[in-house]
Amino acid sequence: MPSLGQLKLMENLLHLPQMKVLDYTSVEEVGMMVHLAAKQPKAACPRCGKQSEKLHQNHWFLVRDL
């Protein structure tokens, strides 16, 4: 488990102000796996625009960068 300082460094590197880095690991031949959570308890639904505290969908994303 990364230290609190390492998690803050990863948050700064990713520059996603509304997200908090909970954990990250290095995966051989893949790269980094980063576990994020929203800092705000509510968010606007991208479809209807209503504020909600409930999770509508949960997806895993593979992000590639050269």
PyMOL Python script that loads the backbone (N, CA, C, O; Angstrom):
from pymol import cmd

cmd.read_pdbstr("""\
ATOM      1  N   MET A   1       0.857  -1.184   0.000  1.00  0.00           N
ATOM      2  CA  MET A   1       0.000   0.000   0.000  1.00  0.00           C
ATOM      3  C   MET A   1       0.898   1.241   0.000  1.00  0.00           C
ATOM      4  O   MET A   1       1.790   1.364   0.839  1.00  0.00           O
ATOM      5  N   PRO A   2       0.662   2.148  -0.931  1.00  0.00           N
ATOM      6  CA  PRO A   2       1.452   3.387  -0.977  1.00  0.00           C
ATOM      7  C   PRO A   2       1.190   4.259   0.254  1.00  0.00           C
ATOM      8  O   PRO A   2       0.119   4.206   0.860  1.00  0.00           O
ATOM      9  N   SER A   3       2.186   5.052   0.601  1.00  0.00           N
ATOM     10  CA  SER A   3       2.038   5.977   1.727  1.00  0.00           C
ATOM     11  C   SER A   3       1.129   7.138   1.333  1.00  0.00           C
ATOM     12  O   SER A   3       0.826   7.337   0.157  1.00  0.00           O
ATOM     13  N   LEU A   4       0.702   7.898   2.336  1.00  0.00           N
ATOM     14  CA  LEU A   4      -0.155   9.061   2.088  1.00  0.00           C
ATOM     15  C   LEU A   4       0.543  10.063   1.165  1.00  0.00           C
ATOM     16  O   LEU A   4      -0.093  10.644   0.286  1.00  0.00           O
ATOM     17  N   GLY A   5       1.842  10.263   1.361  1.00  0.00           N
ATOM     18  CA  GLY A   5       2.610  11.169   0.502  1.00  0.00           C
ATOM     19  C   GLY A   5       2.656  10.695  -0.945  1.00  0.00           C
ATOM     20  O   GLY A   5       2.564  11.501  -1.870  1.00  0.00           O
ATOM     21  N   GLN A   6       2.797   9.382  -1.140  1.00  0.00           N
ATOM     22  CA  GLN A   6       2.821   8.826  -2.496  1.00  0.00           C
ATOM     23  C   GLN A   6       1.463   8.975  -3.175  1.00  0.00           C
ATOM     24  O   GLN A   6       1.388   9.244  -4.374  1.00  0.00           O
ATOM     25  N   LEU A   7       0.383   8.796  -2.400  1.00  0.00           N
ATOM     26  CA  LEU A   7      -0.963   8.964  -2.968  1.00  0.00           C
ATOM     27  C   LEU A   7      -1.190  10.410  -3.382  1.00  0.00           C
ATOM     28  O   LEU A   7      -1.763  10.667  -4.440  1.00  0.00           O
ATOM     29  N   LYS A   8      -0.744  11.364  -2.554  1.00  0.00           N
ATOM     30  CA  LYS A   8      -0.881  12.793  -2.894  1.00  0.00           C
ATOM     31  C   LYS A   8      -0.073  13.124  -4.142  1.00  0.00           C
ATOM     32  O   LYS A   8      -0.533  13.886  -4.993  1.00  0.00           O
ATOM     33  N   LEU A   9       1.127  12.557  -4.259  1.00  0.00           N
ATOM     34  CA  LEU A   9       1.959  12.774  -5.444  1.00  0.00           C
ATOM     35  C   LEU A   9       1.247  12.261  -6.693  1.00  0.00           C
ATOM     36  O   LEU A   9       1.246  12.930  -7.726  1.00  0.00           O
ATOM     37  N   MET A  10       0.641  11.076  -6.602  1.00  0.00           N
ATOM     38  CA  MET A  10      -0.086  10.513  -7.746  1.00  0.00           C
ATOM     39  C   MET A  10      -1.273  11.404  -8.110  1.00  0.00           C
ATOM     40  O   MET A  10      -1.549  11.603  -9.293  1.00  0.00           O
ATOM     41  N   GLU A  11      -1.983  11.947  -7.109  1.00  0.00           N
ATOM     42  CA  GLU A  11      -3.095  12.875  -7.387  1.00  0.00           C
ATOM     43  C   GLU A  11      -2.592  14.103  -8.142  1.00  0.00           C
ATOM     44  O   GLU A  11      -3.238  14.562  -9.084  1.00  0.00           O
ATOM     45  N   ASN A  12      -1.443  14.632  -7.733  1.00  0.00           N
ATOM     46  CA  ASN A  12      -0.874  15.805  -8.408  1.00  0.00           C
ATOM     47  C   ASN A  12      -0.461  15.468  -9.837  1.00  0.00           C
ATOM     48  O   ASN A  12      -0.669  16.273 -10.745  1.00  0.00           O
ATOM     49  N   LEU A  13       0.115  14.300 -10.044  1.00  0.00           N
ATOM     50  CA  LEU A  13       0.548  13.895 -11.378  1.00  0.00           C
ATOM     51  C   LEU A  13      -0.637  13.688 -12.321  1.00  0.00           C
ATOM     52  O   LEU A  13      -0.570  14.061 -13.492  1.00  0.00           O
ATOM     53  N   LEU A  14      -1.715  13.098 -11.816  1.00  0.00           N
ATOM     54  CA  LEU A  14      -2.895  12.849 -12.645  1.00  0.00           C
ATOM     55  C   LEU A  14      -3.679  14.120 -12.926  1.00  0.00           C
ATOM     56  O   LEU A  14      -4.335  14.231 -13.962  1.00  0.00           O
ATOM     57  N   HIS A  15      -3.617  15.078 -12.008  1.00  0.00           N
ATOM     58  CA  HIS A  15      -4.314  16.363 -12.131  1.00  0.00           C
ATOM     59  C   HIS A  15      -5.808  16.172 -12.447  1.00  0.00           C
ATOM     60  O   HIS A  15      -6.324  16.672 -13.447  1.00  0.00           O
ATOM     61  N   LEU A  16      -6.469  15.440 -11.566  1.00  0.00           N
ATOM     62  CA  LEU A  16      -7.917  15.248 -11.633  1.00  0.00           C
ATOM     63  C   LEU A  16      -8.491  15.805 -10.332  1.00  0.00           C
ATOM     64  O   LEU A  16      -8.677  15.053  -9.375  1.00  0.00           O
ATOM     65  N   PRO A  17      -8.779  17.120 -10.276  1.00  0.00           N
ATOM     66  CA  PRO A  17      -9.133  17.783  -9.018  1.00  0.00           C
ATOM     67  C   PRO A  17     -10.345  17.207  -8.285  1.00  0.00           C
ATOM     68  O   PRO A  17     -10.412  17.309  -7.061  1.00  0.00           O
ATOM     69  N   GLN A  18     -11.297  16.609  -8.990  1.00  0.00           N
ATOM     70  CA  GLN A  18     -12.485  16.078  -8.316  1.00  0.00           C
ATOM     71  C   GLN A  18     -12.307  14.635  -7.852  1.00  0.00           C
ATOM     72  O   GLN A  18     -13.227  14.050  -7.280  1.00  0.00           O
ATOM     73  N   MET A  19     -11.127  14.059  -8.097  1.00  0.00           N
ATOM     74  CA  MET A  19     -10.888  12.659  -7.761  1.00  0.00           C
ATOM     75  C   MET A  19      -9.817  12.511  -6.689  1.00  0.00           C
ATOM     76  O   MET A  19      -8.911  13.337  -6.577  1.00  0.00           O
ATOM     77  N   LYS A  20      -9.939  11.445  -5.905  1.00  0.00           N
ATOM     78  CA  LYS A  20      -8.961  11.115  -4.873  1.00  0.00           C
ATOM     79  C   LYS A  20      -8.356   9.756  -5.221  1.00  0.00           C
ATOM     80  O   LYS A  20      -9.083   8.820  -5.554  1.00  0.00           O
ATOM     81  N   VAL A  21      -7.037   9.647  -5.146  1.00  0.00           N
ATOM     82  CA  VAL A  21      -6.364   8.381  -5.409  1.00  0.00           C
ATOM     83  C   VAL A  21      -6.408   7.554  -4.127  1.00  0.00           C
ATOM     84  O   VAL A  21      -5.878   7.968  -3.097  1.00  0.00           O
ATOM     85  N   LEU A  22      -7.043   6.384  -4.195  1.00  0.00           N
ATOM     86  CA  LEU A  22      -7.149   5.500  -3.038  1.00  0.00           C
ATOM     87  C   LEU A  22      -5.984   4.517  -2.981  1.00  0.00           C
ATOM     88  O   LEU A  22      -5.505   4.172  -1.901  1.00  0.00           O
ATOM     89  N   ASP A  23      -5.533   4.072  -4.146  1.00  0.00           N
ATOM     90  CA  ASP A  23      -4.466   3.095  -4.212  1.00  0.00           C
ATOM     91  C   ASP A  23      -3.949   3.048  -5.648  1.00  0.00           C
ATOM     92  O   ASP A  23      -4.644   3.444  -6.583  1.00  0.00           O
ATOM     93  N   TYR A  24      -2.735   2.564  -5.809  1.00  0.00           N
ATOM     94  CA  TYR A  24      -2.211   2.281  -7.140  1.00  0.00           C
ATOM     95  C   TYR A  24      -1.168   1.188  -7.048  1.00  0.00           C
ATOM     96  O   TYR A  24      -0.484   1.036  -6.036  1.00  0.00           O
ATOM     97  N   THR A  25      -1.060   0.429  -8.126  1.00  0.00           N
ATOM     98  CA  THR A  25      -0.073  -0.636  -8.187  1.00  0.00           C
ATOM     99  C   THR A  25       0.525  -0.679  -9.580  1.00  0.00           C
ATOM    100  O   THR A  25      -0.097  -0.245 -10.550  1.00  0.00           O
ATOM    101  N   SER A  26       1.714  -1.197  -9.669  1.00  0.00           N
ATOM    102  CA  SER A  26       2.374  -1.413 -10.953  1.00  0.00           C
ATOM    103  C   SER A  26       2.054  -2.835 -11.400  1.00  0.00           C
ATOM    104  O   SER A  26       2.260  -3.791 -10.652  1.00  0.00           O
ATOM    105  N   VAL A  27       1.549  -2.968 -12.625  1.00  0.00           N
ATOM    106  CA  VAL A  27       1.186  -4.272 -13.163  1.00  0.00           C
ATOM    107  C   VAL A  27       2.156  -4.598 -14.290  1.00  0.00           C
ATOM    108  O   VAL A  27       2.252  -3.868 -15.277  1.00  0.00           O
ATOM    109  N   GLU A  28       2.867  -5.696 -14.130  1.00  0.00           N
ATOM    110  CA  GLU A  28       3.884  -6.083 -15.102  1.00  0.00           C
ATOM    111  C   GLU A  28       3.288  -6.225 -16.498  1.00  0.00           C
ATOM    112  O   GLU A  28       2.242  -6.849 -16.674  1.00  0.00           O
ATOM    113  N   GLU A  29       3.956  -5.647 -17.479  1.00  0.00           N
ATOM    114  CA  GLU A  29       3.592  -5.663 -18.905  1.00  0.00           C
ATOM    115  C   GLU A  29       2.304  -4.899 -19.209  1.00  0.00           C
ATOM    116  O   GLU A  29       1.827  -4.933 -20.344  1.00  0.00           O
ATOM    117  N   VAL A  30       1.739  -4.218 -18.227  1.00  0.00           N
ATOM    118  CA  VAL A  30       0.533  -3.417 -18.455  1.00  0.00           C
ATOM    119  C   VAL A  30       0.812  -1.964 -18.131  1.00  0.00           C
ATOM    120  O   VAL A  30       0.583  -1.093 -18.970  1.00  0.00           O
ATOM    121  N   GLY A  31       1.299  -1.683 -16.942  1.00  0.00           N
ATOM    122  CA  GLY A  31       1.563  -0.315 -16.500  1.00  0.00           C
ATOM    123  C   GLY A  31       1.067  -0.116 -15.086  1.00  0.00           C
ATOM    124  O   GLY A  31       1.328  -0.941 -14.210  1.00  0.00           O
ATOM    125  N   MET A  32       0.358   0.968 -14.858  1.00  0.00           N
ATOM    126  CA  MET A  32      -0.155   1.299 -13.526  1.00  0.00           C
ATOM    127  C   MET A  32      -1.660   1.056 -13.469  1.00  0.00           C
ATOM    128  O   MET A  32      -2.391   1.347 -14.415  1.00  0.00           O
ATOM    129  N   MET A  33      -2.102   0.516 -12.338  1.00  0.00           N
ATOM    130  CA  MET A  33      -3.526   0.398 -12.069  1.00  0.00           C
ATOM    131  C   MET A  33      -3.809   1.365 -10.923  1.00  0.00           C
ATOM    132  O   MET A  33      -3.242   1.236  -9.839  1.00  0.00           O
ATOM    133  N   VAL A  34      -4.699   2.343 -11.173  1.00  0.00           N
ATOM    134  CA  VAL A  34      -4.998   3.385 -10.198  1.00  0.00           C
ATOM    135  C   VAL A  34      -6.456   3.259  -9.782  1.00  0.00           C
ATOM    136  O   VAL A  34      -7.345   3.204 -10.632  1.00  0.00           O
ATOM    137  N   HIS A  35      -6.705   3.213  -8.471  1.00  0.00           N
ATOM    138  CA  HIS A  35      -8.048   3.131  -7.920  1.00  0.00           C
ATOM    139  C   HIS A  35      -8.435   4.528  -7.440  1.00  0.00           C
ATOM    140  O   HIS A  35      -7.809   5.073  -6.531  1.00  0.00           O
ATOM    141  N   LEU A  36      -9.481   5.110  -8.060  1.00  0.00           N
ATOM    142  CA  LEU A  36      -9.917   6.480  -7.768  1.00  0.00           C
ATOM    143  C   LEU A  36     -11.302   6.496  -7.138  1.00  0.00           C
ATOM    144  O   LEU A  36     -12.087   5.562  -7.299  1.00  0.00           O
ATOM    145  N   ALA A  37     -11.584   7.569  -6.421  1.00  0.00           N
ATOM    146  CA  ALA A  37     -12.925   7.811  -5.872  1.00  0.00           C
ATOM    147  C   ALA A  37     -13.211   9.299  -5.990  1.00  0.00           C
ATOM    148  O   ALA A  37     -12.306  10.130  -5.927  1.00  0.00           O
ATOM    149  N   ALA A  38     -14.493   9.618  -6.162  1.00  0.00           N
ATOM    150  CA  ALA A  38     -14.898  11.019  -6.252  1.00  0.00           C
ATOM    151  C   ALA A  38     -14.784  11.685  -4.881  1.00  0.00           C
ATOM    152  O   ALA A  38     -15.111  11.073  -3.864  1.00  0.00           O
ATOM    153  N   LYS A  39     -14.325  12.929  -4.853  1.00  0.00           N
ATOM    154  CA  LYS A  39     -14.220  13.679  -3.594  1.00  0.00           C
ATOM    155  C   LYS A  39     -15.580  14.195  -3.142  1.00  0.00           C
ATOM    156  O   LYS A  39     -15.813  14.340  -1.942  1.00  0.00           O
ATOM    157  N   GLN A  40     -16.471  14.469  -4.067  1.00  0.00           N
ATOM    158  CA  GLN A  40     -17.800  14.990  -3.742  1.00  0.00           C
ATOM    159  C   GLN A  40     -18.795  13.845  -3.639  1.00  0.00           C
ATOM    160  O   GLN A  40     -18.737  12.913  -4.440  1.00  0.00           O
ATOM    161  N   PRO A  41     -19.714  13.891  -2.666  1.00  0.00           N
ATOM    162  CA  PRO A  41     -20.692  12.805  -2.515  1.00  0.00           C
ATOM    163  C   PRO A  41     -21.752  12.788  -3.613  1.00  0.00           C
ATOM    164  O   PRO A  41     -22.373  11.753  -3.856  1.00  0.00           O
ATOM    165  N   LYS A  42     -21.964  13.923  -4.280  1.00  0.00           N
ATOM    166  CA  LYS A  42     -22.975  13.999  -5.343  1.00  0.00           C
ATOM    167  C   LYS A  42     -22.308  14.350  -6.666  1.00  0.00           C
ATOM    168  O   LYS A  42     -21.253  14.983  -6.708  1.00  0.00           O
ATOM    169  N   ALA A  43     -22.956  13.918  -7.743  1.00  0.00           N
ATOM    170  CA  ALA A  43     -22.487  14.248  -9.088  1.00  0.00           C
ATOM    171  C   ALA A  43     -23.688  14.330 -10.011  1.00  0.00           C
ATOM    172  O   ALA A  43     -24.734  13.736  -9.747  1.00  0.00           O
ATOM    173  N   ALA A  44     -23.527  15.071 -11.095  1.00  0.00           N
ATOM    174  CA  ALA A  44     -24.595  15.195 -12.086  1.00  0.00           C
ATOM    175  C   ALA A  44     -24.554  13.995 -13.029  1.00  0.00           C
ATOM    176  O   ALA A  44     -23.490  13.615 -13.516  1.00  0.00           O
ATOM    177  N   CYS A  45     -25.707  13.410 -13.278  1.00  0.00           N
ATOM    178  CA  CYS A  45     -25.825  12.309 -14.227  1.00  0.00           C
ATOM    179  C   CYS A  45     -25.523  12.853 -15.625  1.00  0.00           C
ATOM    180  O   CYS A  45     -26.113  13.859 -16.017  1.00  0.00           O
ATOM    181  N   PRO A  46     -24.626  12.225 -16.390  1.00  0.00           N
ATOM    182  CA  PRO A  46     -24.313  12.732 -17.726  1.00  0.00           C
ATOM    183  C   PRO A  46     -25.480  12.645 -18.704  1.00  0.00           C
ATOM    184  O   PRO A  46     -25.499  13.366 -19.702  1.00  0.00           O
ATOM    185  N   ARG A  47     -26.451  11.778 -18.435  1.00  0.00           N
ATOM    186  CA  ARG A  47     -27.605  11.635 -19.334  1.00  0.00           C
ATOM    187  C   ARG A  47     -28.700  12.649 -19.044  1.00  0.00           C
ATOM    188  O   ARG A  47     -29.139  13.370 -19.940  1.00  0.00           O
ATOM    189  N   CYS A  48     -29.151  12.704 -17.763  1.00  0.00           N
ATOM    190  CA  CYS A  48     -30.299  13.557 -17.445  1.00  0.00           C
ATOM    191  C   CYS A  48     -29.916  14.858 -16.744  1.00  0.00           C
ATOM    192  O   CYS A  48     -30.724  15.785 -16.681  1.00  0.00           O
ATOM    193  N   GLY A  49     -28.686  14.938 -16.212  1.00  0.00           N
ATOM    194  CA  GLY A  49     -28.229  16.148 -15.557  1.00  0.00           C
ATOM    195  C   GLY A  49     -28.655  16.288 -14.104  1.00  0.00           C
ATOM    196  O   GLY A  49     -28.263  17.255 -13.451  1.00  0.00           O
ATOM    197  N   LYS A  50     -29.448  15.352 -13.572  1.00  0.00           N
ATOM    198  CA  LYS A  50     -29.898  15.417 -12.174  1.00  0.00           C
ATOM    199  C   LYS A  50     -28.752  15.090 -11.227  1.00  0.00           C
ATOM    200  O   LYS A  50     -27.901  14.252 -11.525  1.00  0.00           O
ATOM    201  N   GLN A  51     -28.744  15.766 -10.074  1.00  0.00           N
ATOM    202  CA  GLN A  51     -27.772  15.469  -9.027  1.00  0.00           C
ATOM    203  C   GLN A  51     -28.170  14.155  -8.342  1.00  0.00           C
ATOM    204  O   GLN A  51     -29.344  13.924  -8.053  1.00  0.00           O
ATOM    205  N   SER A  52     -27.185  13.312  -8.093  1.00  0.00           N
ATOM    206  CA  SER A  52     -27.464  12.026  -7.471  1.00  0.00           C
ATOM    207  C   SER A  52     -26.317  11.623  -6.555  1.00  0.00           C
ATOM    208  O   SER A  52     -25.160  11.961  -6.804  1.00  0.00           O
ATOM    209  N   GLU A  53     -26.653  10.896  -5.492  1.00  0.00           N
ATOM    210  CA  GLU A  53     -25.648  10.319  -4.597  1.00  0.00           C
ATOM    211  C   GLU A  53     -25.446   8.838  -4.905  1.00  0.00           C
ATOM    212  O   GLU A  53     -24.529   8.210  -4.376  1.00  0.00           O
ATOM    213  N   LYS A  54     -26.296   8.288  -5.753  1.00  0.00           N
ATOM    214  CA  LYS A  54     -26.246   6.865  -6.064  1.00  0.00           C
ATOM    215  C   LYS A  54     -25.388   6.618  -7.311  1.00  0.00           C
ATOM    216  O   LYS A  54     -25.315   7.447  -8.218  1.00  0.00           O
ATOM    217  N   LEU A  55     -24.754   5.468  -7.319  1.00  0.00           N
ATOM    218  CA  LEU A  55     -23.947   5.066  -8.453  1.00  0.00           C
ATOM    219  C   LEU A  55     -24.852   4.508  -9.538  1.00  0.00           C
ATOM    220  O   LEU A  55     -25.576   3.539  -9.314  1.00  0.00           O
ATOM    221  N   HIS A  56     -24.809   5.125 -10.721  1.00  0.00           N
ATOM    222  CA  HIS A  56     -25.613   4.650 -11.851  1.00  0.00           C
ATOM    223  C   HIS A  56     -24.889   3.524 -12.572  1.00  0.00           C
ATOM    224  O   HIS A  56     -25.488   2.507 -12.922  1.00  0.00           O
ATOM    225  N   GLN A  57     -23.598   3.718 -12.788  1.00  0.00           N
ATOM    226  CA  GLN A  57     -22.799   2.730 -13.507  1.00  0.00           C
ATOM    227  C   GLN A  57     -21.402   2.718 -12.914  1.00  0.00           C
ATOM    228  O   GLN A  57     -20.942   3.706 -12.343  1.00  0.00           O
ATOM    229  N   ASN A  58     -20.744   1.596 -13.059  1.00  0.00           N
ATOM    230  CA  ASN A  58     -19.380   1.448 -12.583  1.00  0.00           C
ATOM    231  C   ASN A  58     -18.590   0.737 -13.676  1.00  0.00           C
ATOM    232  O   ASN A  58     -18.903  -0.403 -14.017  1.00  0.00           O
ATOM    233  N   HIS A  59     -17.583   1.385 -14.223  1.00  0.00           N
ATOM    234  CA  HIS A  59     -16.824   0.823 -15.346  1.00  0.00           C
ATOM    235  C   HIS A  59     -15.338   0.808 -15.053  1.00  0.00           C
ATOM    236  O   HIS A  59     -14.826   1.656 -14.322  1.00  0.00           O
ATOM    237  N   TRP A  60     -14.658  -0.153 -15.622  1.00  0.00           N
ATOM    238  CA  TRP A  60     -13.208  -0.183 -15.628  1.00  0.00           C
ATOM    239  C   TRP A  60     -12.758   0.363 -16.973  1.00  0.00           C
ATOM    240  O   TRP A  60     -13.344   0.024 -18.001  1.00  0.00           O
ATOM    241  N   PHE A  61     -11.731   1.200 -16.986  1.00  0.00           N
ATOM    242  CA  PHE A  61     -11.232   1.788 -18.208  1.00  0.00           C
ATOM    243  C   PHE A  61      -9.750   1.480 -18.357  1.00  0.00           C
ATOM    244  O   PHE A  61      -8.992   1.546 -17.389  1.00  0.00           O
ATOM    245  N   LEU A  62      -9.350   1.147 -19.558  1.00  0.00           N
ATOM    246  CA  LEU A  62      -7.932   0.983 -19.874  1.00  0.00           C
ATOM    247  C   LEU A  62      -7.504   2.251 -20.594  1.00  0.00           C
ATOM    248  O   LEU A  62      -7.961   2.529 -21.702  1.00  0.00           O
ATOM    249  N   VAL A  63      -6.637   3.008 -19.971  1.00  0.00           N
ATOM    250  CA  VAL A  63      -6.162   4.270 -20.537  1.00  0.00           C
ATOM    251  C   VAL A  63      -4.720   4.051 -20.980  1.00  0.00           C
ATOM    252  O   VAL A  63      -3.884   3.604 -20.195  1.00  0.00           O
ATOM    253  N   ARG A  64      -4.438   4.362 -22.217  1.00  0.00           N
ATOM    254  CA  ARG A  64      -3.087   4.177 -22.747  1.00  0.00           C
ATOM    255  C   ARG A  64      -2.485   5.530 -23.103  1.00  0.00           C
ATOM    256  O   ARG A  64      -3.150   6.409 -23.651  1.00  0.00           O
ATOM    257  N   ASP A  65      -1.219   5.664 -22.778  1.00  0.00           N
ATOM    258  CA  ASP A  65      -0.505   6.885 -23.089  1.00  0.00           C
ATOM    259  C   ASP A  65       0.919   6.515 -23.461  1.00  0.00           C
ATOM    260  O   ASP A  65       1.565   5.726 -22.772  1.00  0.00           O
ATOM    261  N   LEU A  66       1.398   7.079 -24.536  1.00  0.00           N
ATOM    262  CA  LEU A  66       2.764   6.783 -24.950  1.00  0.00           C
ATOM    263  C   LEU A  66       3.711   7.608 -24.147  1.00  0.00           C
ATOM    264  O   LEU A  66       4.924   7.514 -24.335  1.00  0.00           O
TER     265      LEU A  66
END
""", "prot")
cmd.dss("prot")
cmd.show_as("cartoon", "prot")
cmd.util.cbc("prot")
cmd.orient("prot")
